[in-house]
Amino acid sequence: MSSFARTGSLVRLGLRLDRVRLLLWIVAIPVLTYATASAFGELLPTVESRLAFSLTLANAPALVALTGPPFDLSSIGGLTAWRIGGFGPVMLAMMGLLTVNRHTRAEEEAGRLELIGSGSVGRFAPLAAALSTAFGASLIVGALVSLGLVWIGEPAMGSIALGLAFAGAGCMFAAVAATTAQLTAGARAAAGIAASLIGVSFLLRAIGDSSGPQSLSWLSPIGWTQQVRAFSGERWWVFGLMAGFCTVFVGASFALLTRRDLGSGLLPAKPGPASAPDLDSALKLAWRLQRGVTASWVTGLAMMGATFGTIAESIGSLLDDNPRLKAIFEAMGGEQNLTDAFFASIMGVVGLLAGAYAIQATLRIRSEEVNLRAEPVLATKVTRIRWVAGHLVFAALGSCLLTIAAGVGVGLVHGLRTSSVSGSLTKLIAGGAVQLPAVFVLVGLTLLLIGFVPRWAAAAWGVLVVSLVLKQLGPILQLDQVVLDLSPFTHVPQIPGQPISWAPLLILTAVATAMSAAGALGFRNRDIG
Amino acid sequence: MSAAIEIGGLYKSFGKTRALDGLDLTVNAGEVHGFLGPNGAGKSTTLRILLGLIRSDGGTARMLGLDPWRDTVQLHSRLSYVPGEVNLWPNLTGGEIIDLLGNLRGGLDPARKAKLIERFDLDPSKKGRAYSKGNRQKVGLISALASNVELMLLDEPTSGLDPLMEASFRECVEEERHLGRTVLLSSHILAEVEALCDRVSIIRNGKMVESGSLDELRHLRRPSISADLTRSGSWLKGVPGIHNLSVQDHHVEFEVDPDRLTEVLRKLAELGVGSLISRPPTLEELFLRHYEVDTER
């Protein structure tokens, strides 16, 4: 077993390096689950009230695409599993992915793995340690989720099943990330491939759970975590699928590791052009650095939009099977409103994703600085403001492209199916565009942090996560409006469906502009490095 | 001769650490100036203030007659800089990075670039992440040397280069000198500084401790003498002006204060001299003397 020598020491090193990050995940996910469950307990204390809720659930069919299939909404546990069953596993999958990526390829790219490898450390130890850390963290989150639900008084079996399903998502995508980390020499690219697999997995089950065919949900690891059916006659054998998936990908990652050299990927490194006479401005440099990432985000969001475009049409047909629901919806404004509400909530998710893109694009400024790549550029004629602006242009224009791509994806597919392409396109592109002012606020905030408290720049991610939680769970947690207003996305009008209200959009844009300007000035006047 | 760089009483603190403690430094136009000091003495901090990357807490710094913090852009089109640690963009090729940095400075000489790439034996089509430390350093050097500038700031530019490439680097700096460019060369390699530099400044704990031409500095220091005497050398004990005396029967080695040299030689002649070697102080001795004070603390 000398190939695994010192795995334990490396796990301890990983825990030391990640103590804050992992702790945040480990606390946040169980707390959110617990809060959701106890909020349902207060909102819907009796079985009758829950059954009534499950029938009047205004956009249930649309929500199914975003959350997960409802199996038994008569219990608190069942409600919680349904409501958080899409969100929770995706969060855990991200945790597993980021943890493994950070401790494998990112360390290798930075050259630190070489230093570790020169010690009396087994060939497989770094990868084994990263996987152990991610698996351990996932299981701890799962255990805490189960404990919280048992604490509230939910059945132990269901609680354990939901906790394990969460943990399963974390483990499966940790294993995926371990494999993609072997493929590319760049950590960003490796994480990107793994993240796109989370996206595909989420979309497969979104189609499978809403418009069908249902078999698609069974192609999706995220779908499996829901098909466990916690609190609704648990199907324990589904965990066998997850274990099998983990085994395959963990095995693949170790097999690939033996087939490559330290520092290289399996995908061959191609030589590039030996000169670049046209590469002569900070903007062009930013373009070179950001274009790949931007292109993959745009493609991803267009695909996601198209997926939801195919689902939207089926919302009406779902209602046909349920005359009682249909009557309720017609009283509420009819099928059109329902579809619009669905689109508006999809565009809300698009807004958050664009926010994630925008934050990482803006944080490039900080990572270039930390990696000492800002210094040689700022030692040339390029002013600091111009250099920051180069990256900012991509954060802003990239987000525009992203939301438009998603809007076009949804609008085009839905329009073709309902033969109203232009109307549907206009509506959905508008639905995407109204998210932009809120996205710009995140850009402004990130730049403000970079300008004044650069060490804390990554806190911008915290703001995005808070916005996400407020959006996903805010209504259920019955939070105060003051708290909900903290998220810039709360102020975005629901388009399509509502009339466009310009005032909040203009205010958001003004706030974003002011924060960006202040952040840029802060950056101009502080020490670099 | 006009000054290309003039620093007076420069202060800079990072939290509680005082990086520069009233530093004075003058670099004349057209000279190659060696900037020496132990790790953490404040060399890189000085260069980064001169580049306007960080702001000093007090004192003055002028470069080419301009203020490094305020006139950043004008200055930067007239200088090139090689950082101590050249970090490249992993997905840009070396050739692209050379062009990029040159273009951002205001253009580079394509013929000179081609010559330098050949001289430093660099494959410019490799991606940044594929280069070794020495090759990353070459990318930075080629880009800086191929730019048409008046002033070069080099922060330990040969770290990671093999001896052959170091020789190429020296040739290049010689060419820069002939072109009349000013070079501020921060370095640890004494042979390099002795071979290249017109003048040298030694910095310690953020202060200038020595500055001048190599000859001037040597003049201030004691020459070393080793001699074979016809009588026992113990007679030399207690003679004023003699330091670090070691006596092995008739063979003596010692250092002597320059102003006492005549007296000491007279004394030696009295004792009868079989052979005598006098050696001027090397830069290494100057350097070590200043460093030792540092380690004694």
Interface residues (C-beta under 8 A of the other chain):
Chain A: E109 A185 G186 G263 A269 K270 P271 G272 P273 A274 S275 A276 P277 L279 D280 S281 A282 L285 R288 L289 G292 N371 L372 R373 E375 P376 V377 L378 A379 T380 K381 V382 T383 N525 D527 I528 G529
Chain B: R48 L51 G52 L53 I54 R55 T72 V73 H76 S77 L79 S80 Y81 P83 E85 V86 N87 L88 W89 P90 N91 L92 T93 G95 E96 I98 D99 L100 L101 N103 L104 R105 G106 D123 P124 S125 K126 K127 R129 A130 G140 L153
